[in-house]
Amino acid sequence: MNARPQLSLRPRVDAAMPEAAMVLAAGLGKRMRPLTATRPKPLIDVAGRSLLDRALDRIEAAGIGRAIVNVHYFADQVEAALAARKGPLQISVSDERGQLLETGGGLAKALPMMGSGPVLVANSDNLWIDGASDTLRLMANRWNADSMDALLLLVPLARATGYDGRGDFHLDPAGLVRPRSGVRLAPFVFAGVQIIHPRLFDGEPVEPFTMWRAWNKALEAGRMFGMAHQGLWFHVGTPDSIGTTERVLAGL
């Protein structure tokens, strides 16, 4: 692996939000059955608002002007929900009806729609509450295109509500991430939000592949970083997790 770049952790006052975002909404939602027997997981409501709308609301509030949403499972329902939204956010659809491409392949397919600058990417099955500062603004402040190809939002394992895994990453003082690999536990969970540079997908074919194929390139180059989330985070992946999330939100 290449020598570690020196990265300042102080926010840059001149930082700008990415001009585009992508919400990943094409998955089959198998763990959310039976609720996903008749609708896609992104359209499941949590505390009166769909997961998809919650993600798009965050993107719009952050001042990002364009969003891409990929569709596959119950694609017509997702498109109808997007058409019903009001507001300034310009939304385009990346159609995966013909083949579900997984996270990496979905991003590769949407590449022509992203533009040449950094892109905020958000899964549609997580929900977060900001800490003392706006989370997406903090990520934009931390982003450095000279040093990074990917910047991941990470939540401490102990505060990952609804998550039942063993953690995903270690995070060093310089902000570089390291996968859990063979150890039993890792202290941070990927929160499903990241800023990536489109060059990470240069040369990648439009075919099904996971995000790890792109992440591994960034890891090998020493260009994959993380930022610890300061607020609350919920993984809404099963029917039981909806009630848990709603009870916490009701108490805020």
Summary of the structure (lengths in Angstrom):
residues: 252
radius of gyration: 17.3
end to end distance: 43.9
largest distance: 50.0
contacts: 798
relative contact order: 0.20
helix: 32%
strand: 25%
